[in-house]
Amino acid sequence: MGKIFNITGVCIPTRHYMVDISRQLGQIRTLIDQGAYFTINRARQYGKTTTLYALNRFLGDDYLVVNLDFQALDTAKFADGNIFSLTFARYFLQRISAEPSYSGRITRLSFRIGYGSLRRKKRVFIV
């Protein structure tokens, strides 16, 4: 089966026509390695989600990439900084411990009295 144009979700390079974004991934990787912040901000259908999925694959050998969806946290959790911090830490640790692909990549994971400690073999990057 040949490639098709995808306008409904994440593009998969083997199935869909898409622009080569390897240069942009390299630029983002440089920012991440430097510890810099960055944003991906475009209109609908410009490849933001596809870029994040590609970045996940691109960083996978050197970083433990954690995908978080803040829509999973209800609005009330954002109103108080302390509640947000505790909720975020709990959500973050749940996402890591539930992901089978992280097996063997994390040496210790703990959560006690609202504080998380993560000792890892690789650096963590949150998407």
Secondary structure, DSSP 8 states (H G I E B T S, - for coil): ---B---SS---TTTB-----HHHHHHHHHHHHTT--------TTSSHHHHHHHHHHHHTTTEEEE---GGGS-THHHHSHHHHHHHHHHHHHHHHHH-GGGTTTEEEEEEETTEEEEEESSEEEE-
